[in-house]
Amino acid sequence: PEKISALQKTSLEKAADLFGPILDHCQLPLQVFVCLALLAHLFATIRGAVHPSQYLASIFSQGLTGYSECFTWAYKELTFGSVDTSPPMDVSTLELVLLTIRGLLVGLAVSRIVFTAIVFFQHQAAFHIHSRAAAVYLKMRGVGAETQLAVLRHLDSTARAWHLQDDFKRVMHSYLPAELRRTVQEEMWVPRLMSLGLIRQVASWNDLFINQLAELANEELFASHAVLFKPGDIAHAAYHIIEGEVLARAKGFANDNAPPFTTGMWLGEKSLIGSGLRRATLALTRSNCTMLAVPAAGFGSLLDSHNLTERFQEFCANQLWRGLCGRCGLLGDHFGDECPLIPGQWNGGRRWSLHRIFNRSASPKNNMMSASSSAVDLPVSRLGRDLRLFLRRQDLDWLEPELLSLQIFSLEQLKQVDLAELKETLSRTGQSFTQEEQDSISPEAISAFLATVAMEFKSRVREAQHFQGYILFLSHYKVEAGTEAALMRTELEQILGESTGSSENSVFLDSEDLTTLAHLQDAVRKSRNVALLLTANVLTRPWVLVELATAHAEGIPVLPVALAKEGNAFAFPDQAFFDSLLDGSLLGEVGSGVITDCGFTMETVVEALRQVLKRIALPYSPHRPASIRRAELSALIQQCTLQDTKTKNRSKEKGSAGLIRAKRLKRSDTWVSSLLTTG
């Protein structure tokens, strides 16, 4: 039951959530009533025993009537006082006993009320003293009125929880021995920490790691509608939600309307990867929240103390690009924006087993998703993320339906595939499978892909720690201009390094950087310019069109670049081209769906293209001498906006959109793909 509740609460749990608070409030009155009823029963039986002649009866109904009379008399004596004006003989002594007990009960009730009131007013006084001191201090330090109000609102909303936490900490540090404190912390935090696959994996390497991490973890309180973190903030901690709900939003991500993060989920979990990384999302609490904060610096220090840093970095490079989800805690399968816990995500489809989703406390060694899992799987609807990225890099996306039909879902399974059988399957559907394409999915090619993505991951982490935004985003069609774009990036960074003093991370090239389309949009937003490499079919690629539409919507200048490559000349589109784009016949159903899923209409795309093609295309000749290429790229750089703060040229093109863009650049969102998105 505990595991199934992670996906859907049972009716019993829903009833408990509804009536639980009511029962909590009724608990004390019920206890008092039961105590009085038991005492009344005791004295009712004593009264009946003292006067058997009056209450002894041979008929059950008469006996019940007599007992009821005695019980009513005793209960009234205990609560409201006697109303019996003619009690039997020898009852006065019993009444005196009842009166004494009633006095004791009243005294206990009054003392409890007085004690509760004293504690309450003491806490209230301490709260007001602290609040006033905080307000005075903030005012003395020149903190703005809005921030002061946020602080006071937080204190007011979390006052009760703050008192409980403060009292508990005082008891922990003042009255409990160190060993018992560690035991309490381990029992409270270790199960929660182990719910995240990344922590669970590291804990499998060293038995002491998880217990020491529990000592570093800290419980934090957040008021309703408080900002947990925002884009551009330093990612200093990962948060586990103990209680409450948090909304996380990042413009450009596919699930902008995704449900909130709730109890048991993680936020900012990728901050544990390394220091100096920044948030890419806005996290806002929907209610008063209690969080378990895991400091990124402390996590890194623990890795160092156990000599696990290099092993951790190597593991992240080799596995983390496959996925790390804060919603379900799984590692190595998907990221949070693709989590099956999101309603409607994949329709319950892709190779998901109940064991995989719910076994949050399983052994770390079993945490990584395995193609040979024996768990009962749900119906399949799509390939694993690793295989999809590999096919995209090899430009073999069209193989997905055939691999699904052959029950091949991961790279590990693809390594074992019989290429002859795959070729025969393709031939039955009328598709050719060349030797070059067969070589591109061979075990050697898969191994080379894994080595490459590991190096790319390490490079991206290093770049993210000092990222200040891209000067230029190269938008291109990989099949027609992949090699030329790579050469262009190298030469551009060399020229920019000479002119600006730093070439690192200045040009973004989507060389299959493990990104989804939404993350490519995010990279466009972090760029100051976009260069469109004009080749024969570049405007028929949905991804390129989305990049151009995103730049147009954000007010980012797009610079067309005419690529001088024989047999790959770009033809400027005519009205028939735009008509076919508008009616969907050019891109087809799948391509048009990509545009729509990213929040654009065909009319918006056409408008963006018309604006881009109004500009004069600058030349780039990859096969000409280096001196000529350098002169051409220098001319391109002269057309670029190089500094964040200078938005005059951009403002002339898009008016106020340029100013909005300049503000966004100051946020310095550092991560360009889902594996580096801390929020």
Buried (B, 14 or more C-beta within 10 A) or exposed (E): EEEEEBEEEEEEBEEEEEEEEEEEEEEEEEEEEEEBBEBBBEBBBBBBEBBEEBBEEEEEEEBEEBBEBBBBBBBBBBEEEBEEEEBBEEBEEBBEEBBEBBEEBEEEEEEEEEEEEEEEEEBEEBBEEBBEEBBEEBEEEEBEEEEBEBBBBBBEBBBEBBBEBEEEEEEEEEEEEEEEBBEBBBEBBBEBBBBBBBBBBBBBBBEEBBBBBBBBBEBBBBBBBBEBBBBBBBBBBBBBBBBBBBBBBBBBBBBEEBEBBBBBBBBBBBBBBBEBBBBBBBBBBBBBBBBBBBBBEBBBBBBEEBEBBEBBBEBBBBBBBBBBBBBBBBBBBBBBBBBBBBEEBBEEEBBBBBBBBBBBEBEBEBBBBEBEEEBEBBEBEBBBBBBBBBBBBBEBEEBBEBBBEBEBBBBBBBBEBEBEEBBEBBEEEEEEBEEEBBEBBBEEBBEEBBEEBBEBBBBBBBBBEEBBBBBBBBBBBBEBBBEBBBBBBEBBBEBBEEEEEEBEBBBBBBBBBBBBBBBBBBBBBBBBBBBBBBBBEBBBBBBBBBBBBBBBBBBBBBBBBBBBBEEBEBEEBEEEBBEBBBEBEBBEEEBBEBBEEBBBEBEBBBBBBEBBBEBEBBBBBBEEEEEBBEEBBEEBBEBBBBEBEEBEEBBEBBEEBBBBBBEBBEBBBBBBBBBBBBB
